[in-house]
Every structure is written in C-alpha cells, then in structure tokens.
Amino acid sequence: MAFRLRRIFRYGFYGALLALVGIAAAISTGWTAMGTRADGARLERMRHSPRWQEGRFIDVLPRKEPGFWPALRGWLFEGSEYRAPARPQPLKSRHGNEFPSSIADGLRVTWLGHSTLLVEIDGARVLVDPVWGPRAAPFSWAGPKRFHRPPLPFRELPKLDAVLISHDHYDHLDHPTIVRLARKDVDFVVPLGVGAHLQYWGVPETRITELDWWEEHEVAGVRLVATPSRHFSGRSLTDRDCTLWSGWALIGPAHRAYYSGDTAMFPGFTEIGERLGPFHVTMIESGAYNAMWADVHLGPEQAVQAHRMVQGKIMIPVHWGTFDLALHGWTEPMERVLVAANQEGVHVATPRIGETVDALNPPQVARWWPKVPWKTAKQDPVTSSGLEQTVRIGTLWGTREAPHVGHMK
C-alpha cells in the first residue's frame, strides 16, 4: 500500500511538473510575441511626432469605446450564428513559380486573406501586413484561429522589395511570420515605434525604416507614403497607443495604390486623395465592424465612402474572410459592400483568397462565398462619431452625395 502511494505521488509530482513547464513555455512564447517598448533614439524620435502627447500617440479624433460589460454581453449573446464558415472556403492555391523574379510594369494585387496582400506595382513587389501564423493572438493555443490555410506557402514567397506594416495588432503584425521574414533579405517599412517589435524579434535595425504620417520611403522606384488613419495600437494591457498606426499609399512612376490599414471614418480621406491620389486601386478595411467600436473600424458602407474620398477607381475589400474578430456573419462585409457600391457606382473586385486582381484589367464581380443570412446597414448601422454632416453622408443614408472623384490619369 505504501509503495502504491509513493508511486502515485511520484507520478503526480512529475505530471504536475510537466504541466507547469508546459504552462511556463506557453506563457514565455506569448510574452515574446507581445513585443517590446521603444527606447533610446527610437523613442526620442517618436517624442518629436506631432501625434505624440504625454507618452502616447493620439488619434485624429476622439474615440468612443464600449465598456467591458456591453462588449462581453455582445460576444456572448449577440453574435451571428454564421461568424465562421460551415465548410472549407474555395481558396485559390498559389505557388512561387507563378510570381516571376523579374516583375513587368503594371499593377497587380494578390489577396492572401484578411489584410495580407502582395502588391506588384511598376516593377516593385511589396508584401503588406503579412500573417502566416495560425492565430491572431500571442499564443498558438488560444485566440482567433484562421478559417483557412495560407493560399501561398511561406516557403514559396517570391523575392520582395519591401514589407509594409500598418500597425502592431496581432492580425496585422504576426510574430511567427516576422521571425521567418527576418531571415530574408528584405526591408521593413513601418509606422513610428513598430520597429522596436521587429528588432526584438530579430530583424536587423539597418533593415527597418519607421515613418510618421506623410513621411515616405522609396524602394525600387516606388514611393511608400505613411498616411493618417483613425485607429489605435497595442499588443498587451499596458502598451495602448505606444506605437503609431497608419495607412499606406504606394506611388509608382505610372500607377498608384492605396491601403487603408485599420481605420474608422474621418475627414482625412479627402486630404489623402487630394495629396496622393487618384488611385488605380484601393484596398479598404471592410470587416470586423460593430456599432460599439465604430470609431476604430469603418464598416462596409463607410469603406465604400472612404474609397470615393481618396479618389479610388477599383476597390478591393479586405480585413474579412480569415478570422472571427467581430459579431457579424463572416460573409456580411462583402454583401453590404456590394449593396453600397451599387448605390455609389463603385467598381468592386471580389477575388477569392489567393487570387490576383489586375487593377488595369479588373474582373467582373464573382460571388464565391456562400449565401447565408446577414444584416443590412439599416438593421445594424455602423457610423463613426465626431463627424460633420458633410462626412456623414453616404450609402447608409440613401444619398449619393460625396466628395468629387477625379478621373484616373
């Protein structure tokens, strides 16, 4: 009996020890993925930004944010029954040999899911917000999980001229992906402060360029311009707004593209269009919206309006179809974008995940997603606060008044 008890105690002790080691390893991995704070010369440069106040970056407009309990109640009881696909999505699998080492002129955008984009513009190839990891979270075992595999295996990524990052949230700045990209000979162009995370994860400081809004960096003859956006940043409970967030304009000798990053509606879209547009193609955040956080995300109707304000020609909706990050059905962003675009006369491209859009010869709308129930703009409106009436107008109100959209050059 005593021998049996000793054996139970010994196995129990070793089992508990192994469990503690596993928990410690999981926490350690997550801790690394959370990144680090800027210091030294990097922090000093951040302090000189017009957006920096009292140790943090400030947004373009005040934000109304939900309280903890309303948000928790929404996640637990108010979400759609169709927040994730019921069956595998029809991906377009891609291979590295489909992307030649020598890029011809033109403008092509390959949507790799969520906000991960491969943009080929005027001979340059730029990877935007790359996420190959399994979850939009610091842990590999918890957090929003991918609906689908990456359509292009990481090992088959073609040669890149630059990696662009819009901000440091997990669904845009993915620790395991950055660690793998750090081994490649490629430069990273990011908003102020984000370079601290990259350097912490192994990217040489000499390959990191950090920009404030309206600053720019040139790669392979293409200007990469950081543009204002209405959002926030942070990877833990203690680093809210300690790095900058931005959109990006990619301006080549012959073509122009715009990526919104994550953003709510704000009047600055008009200025972006006037200073840097018109754009042959826009990639606009259109998913993960809700009335409770309408001051940090656009929603479909405001996404279409933002496309018009920046003077875009072809719109590619992004930030949907890969992660469950909101309460709406997973197909709802595209359904509502198409309704709004039809009202506004906007040409929308609807690539399958993995598909390439030739912005100079755009395809017709192809509905590849299934028909599942979704809420309309009138049933579940999303309108950012702090806006003048001239910005509020748009598809939600059934009017077609909006800032003038110039002709493409």
SULGI-V147871 format. One record per pair of residues at least 4 apart in sequence whose C-alpha atoms are under 6 Angstrom apart, sorted by the first residue. I is the first residue (numbers start at 0). J is the second residue. D is the distance in whole Angstrom. If there is no record, write none. Layout:
# SULGI-V147871
<<I;J;D> <I;J;D>>
This chain:
# SULGI-V147871
<<5;9;6> <7;11;6> <8;12;6> <10;14;6> <23;27;6> <26;30;6> <29;137;5> <29;138;5> <32;137;5> <32;174;5> <33;234;5> <34;196;5> <35;196;6> <37;42;5> <37;192;6> <37;195;5> <38;42;5> <46;51;6> <50;56;5> <50;57;5> <51;55;6> <51;56;4> <55;240;5> <55;241;5> <56;240;5> <58;229;6> <59;229;6> <62;294;5> <64;292;6> <65;291;5> <68;72;6> <72;76;6> <73;77;5> <78;326;4> <79;326;6> <79;327;5> <79;328;5> <81;328;5> <82;328;4> <82;329;5> <83;329;6> <90;352;5> <91;353;5> <91;354;6> <92;150;5> <93;150;6> <93;151;5> <95;155;4> <95;156;6> <95;157;6> <102;122;5> <103;122;6> <104;121;4> <104;122;5> <105;120;6> <105;121;5> <106;119;6> <106;120;4> <106;358;6> <107;118;6> <107;119;5> <107;356;6> <107;357;5> <107;358;6> <108;117;6> <108;118;5> <108;355;5> <108;356;5> <109;116;6> <109;117;5> <109;354;6> <109;355;4> <110;116;5> <110;352;6> <110;353;5> <111;115;5> <111;116;6> <111;352;5> <111;353;5> <112;321;6> <112;352;5> <113;317;6> <113;318;4> <113;319;5> <113;321;5> <114;317;5> <114;318;5> <115;127;6> <115;128;5> <115;129;5> <116;126;6> <116;127;5> <117;125;6> <117;126;5> <118;124;6> <118;125;5> <119;123;6> <119;124;4> <121;251;6> <123;219;6> <124;159;5> <124;160;5> <125;160;6> <125;161;5> <125;162;6> <126;162;5> <127;162;6> <127;163;5> <128;164;5> <128;171;5> <130;173;5> <131;176;6> <133;144;6> <133;145;6> <134;143;5> <134;144;4> <134;145;6> <135;143;5> <135;169;5> <135;170;5> <136;142;5> <136;169;6> <145;321;5> <145;322;5> <146;321;5> <150;353;5> <161;185;6> <161;186;5> <161;187;6> <162;187;5> <163;188;5> <163;189;6> <164;189;5> <165;244;6> <165;245;5> <165;246;6> <165;260;5> <166;244;5> <167;172;5> <167;232;6> <168;172;6> <169;173;6> <177;181;6> <181;202;5> <186;206;5> <187;207;5> <188;208;5> <188;209;6> <189;209;5> <190;209;5> <190;210;5> <190;243;5> <190;244;6> <191;209;5> <191;210;5> <191;211;6> <191;243;5> <192;242;5> <193;242;6> <197;202;5> <198;202;5> <210;214;6> <212;225;5> <212;226;5> <212;227;6> <213;224;6> <213;225;5> <213;226;6> <214;224;6> <214;225;6> <215;223;5> <215;224;4> <216;222;6> <216;223;5> <217;221;5> <217;222;4> <217;223;6> <221;250;6> <221;251;4> <222;249;6> <222;250;5> <223;248;6> <223;249;5> <224;247;6> <224;248;5> <225;245;6> <225;246;6> <225;247;5> <226;245;6> <226;246;5> <226;247;5> <227;245;5> <228;245;5> <228;246;6> <228;262;5> <229;262;5> <229;263;5> <230;262;5> <230;295;5> <231;240;6> <232;239;6> <232;240;5> <233;238;5> <233;239;5> <233;240;6> <246;258;6> <246;259;4> <246;260;5> <247;257;6> <247;258;5> <248;256;6> <248;257;5> <249;255;6> <249;256;5> <250;255;5> <255;278;5> <255;279;6> <256;278;5> <256;279;6> <256;280;5> <256;281;6> <257;281;5> <258;281;6> <258;282;5> <259;283;5> <262;295;5> <262;296;5> <263;294;5> <263;295;5> <263;296;4> <263;297;4> <264;297;6> <264;383;6> <268;308;6> <268;309;5> <269;308;5> <269;309;5> <270;274;6> <271;275;6> <271;309;6> <272;276;4> <272;277;6> <272;309;4> <272;310;5> <277;310;5> <277;311;6> <278;311;5> <279;312;5> <280;311;6> <280;312;6> <280;313;5> <280;314;6> <281;311;6> <281;314;5> <282;315;5> <282;316;6> <283;316;5> <283;317;6> <284;317;5> <284;318;5> <285;298;5> <285;299;5> <285;302;6> <285;316;6> <285;317;6> <285;318;6> <286;318;5> <286;319;5> <286;332;5> <287;324;5> <287;325;5> <288;296;6> <288;298;5> <289;293;6> <290;381;5> <293;381;6> <293;382;6> <293;383;5> <294;383;5> <297;301;5> <297;302;6> <299;332;6> <299;335;6> <299;336;5> <300;339;6> <300;394;6> <301;305;6> <306;311;5> <307;311;6> <308;402;6> <310;404;5> <313;346;5> <313;347;6> <314;347;5> <315;348;5> <331;373;5> <336;340;6> <337;341;6> <339;394;6> <340;344;6> <340;345;5> <343;399;6> <348;364;6> <349;364;6> <350;354;5> <357;361;5> <374;378;6> <376;380;5> <393;398;6> <393;399;6> <394;398;6>>
